[in-house]
């Protein structure tokens, strides 16, 4: 098996049950829709929100974030290169938590001016935390047997070695 075939096999291998499709559906749809909405409503969800949160070059980073959310969301939804797609989404959700939600603990969050403390932080972070945990889960277990990754694996494994 070639080095490339071996890498594809490792990245697409999964022994996770079919029920993983539920996590993939949830994560894929949310990431895909959130990415699209950043383009549809840039003032509220895209560059305007990034600017209000204090993120430098908000137009660039909002567009970059949107593209990654759309692309990785679609890959996760299809179950194609799921582990690879999960990595940028882990970084994305960790960044969202650190930049926009963590300041709630001290009452210094530009996006949440009336909220402060642990309970407000947990409340506002619930979706971000679910998305982070779901992405970590997919990185660990893979896409499951109802995925394009599972279909690629036999093809990659059947590739003759050189």
C-alpha positions in Angstrom: 0.0 0.0 0.0 1.3 3.4 -0.9 2.0 6.1 1.8 -0.9 8.1 0.5 -3.2 5.1 0.6 -2.1 4.3 4.1 -2.8 7.8 5.2 -6.3 7.8 3.7 -7.0 4.5 5.3 -6.0 5.8 8.7 -7.9 9.0 8.3 -11.1 7.3 7.1 -11.0 4.2 9.3 -13.9 4.0 11.7 -15.4 1.2 13.7 -18.0 3.6 15.2 -21.6 2.5 15.1 -24.1 3.8 12.7 -25.6 6.0 15.4 -22.7 8.4 14.9 -24.7 9.7 12.0 -26.8 11.6 14.5 -23.8 13.5 15.8 -22.6 14.2 12.3 -26.0 15.4 11.2 -26.2 17.8 14.2 -22.7 19.2 13.8 -22.7 19.3 10.0 -26.0 21.1 9.8 -25.1 23.6 12.5 -21.6 24.4 11.1 -23.0 24.6 7.6 -25.9 26.9 8.5 -23.8 29.1 10.8 -21.2 29.6 8.0 -23.8 30.5 5.5 -25.5 33.0 7.9 -22.2 34.8 8.5 -22.4 35.7 4.8 -26.1 36.4 4.8 -26.1 38.6 7.9 -22.6 40.0 8.1 -23.4 42.9 10.5 -25.0 40.6 13.1 -23.1 37.3 12.6 -20.1 38.0 10.4 -17.6 40.8 10.3 -19.8 43.1 12.4 -19.9 40.5 15.2 -16.2 39.8 14.9 -15.5 43.5 15.1 -17.6 44.0 18.2 -15.8 41.0 19.8 -12.5 42.8 19.2 -11.2 40.3 16.7 -8.6 42.0 14.4 -9.2 42.2 10.6 -12.9 41.2 11.2 -13.8 41.0 7.5 -11.0 38.6 6.8 -11.4 36.4 9.8 -15.2 36.3 9.5 -15.0 35.2 5.9 -12.3 32.7 6.7 -14.4 31.3 9.6 -17.4 31.1 7.3 -15.6 29.2 4.6 -14.2 26.7 7.1 -17.6 26.3 8.7 -19.3 25.7 5.4 -16.6 23.4 4.0 -16.0 21.4 7.2 -19.8 21.3 8.0 -20.4 19.8 4.6 -17.6 17.2 5.0 -18.9 16.2 8.4 -22.4 15.9 7.2 -21.3 13.7 4.3 -18.9 11.8 6.6 -16.0 12.5 4.2 -12.6 13.1 5.8 -14.5 13.6 9.0 -11.5 13.5 11.3 -9.7 16.1 9.2 -12.8 18.3 9.1 -13.2 18.0 12.9 -9.8 19.6 13.6 -10.5 23.1 12.3 -13.9 23.0 14.0 -12.2 22.1 17.3 -10.0 25.2 16.8 -13.0 27.2 15.8 -15.1 26.3 18.8 -12.1 26.7 21.2 -11.5 30.2 19.7 -15.2 31.1 20.1 -15.2 30.1 23.7 -12.0 31.8 24.5 -12.7 35.1 22.7 -16.4 35.6 23.1 -17.6 33.5 26.0 -14.7 33.3 28.5 -14.8 37.1 29.2 -18.4 36.6 30.5 -16.8 35.1 33.7 -15.3 38.5 34.6 -18.2 40.6 33.2 -16.0 41.9 30.4 -17.6 40.3 27.3 -18.2 42.9 24.5 -20.9 40.7 23.0 -22.7 40.0 26.4 -22.6 43.3 28.2 -25.3 42.4 30.8 -24.0 39.0 31.7 -21.3 38.0 34.2 -20.2 35.0 36.2 -20.2 31.3 36.0 -23.9 30.7 35.3 -24.1 33.3 32.5 -20.9 31.8 31.0 -22.3 28.3 31.1 -25.6 29.4 29.6 -24.1 31.3 26.7 -21.5 28.6 26.1 -23.8 25.7 25.9 -24.0 25.4 22.1 -20.2 26.1 21.7 -19.4 23.5 24.3 -21.7 20.9 22.6 -20.1 21.7 19.2 -16.6 21.4 20.7 -17.4 18.1 22.4 -19.1 16.7 19.3 -16.1 17.7 17.1 -13.7 16.0 19.6 -15.9 12.9 19.6 -15.8 12.7 15.8 -12.0 13.2 15.8 -11.7 10.2 18.2 -14.2 7.8 16.7 -14.5 8.8 13.1 -17.6 9.1 10.9 -19.2 5.8 11.7 -20.3 3.0 9.3 -22.9 5.2 7.6 -20.4 7.5 6.0 -18.3 8.1 2.9 -15.3 7.5 5.0 -16.4 3.9 5.6 -17.0 3.5 1.9 -13.5 4.8 1.1 -11.8 2.5 3.5 -12.3 -0.8 1.6 -11.3 1.0 -1.7 -8.1 2.3 0.0 -7.3 -1.0 1.6 -7.8 -2.9 -1.8 -5.2 -0.6 -3.5 -2.3 -2.8 -4.4 1.0 -2.0 -2.7 4.0 -1.1 -4.7 
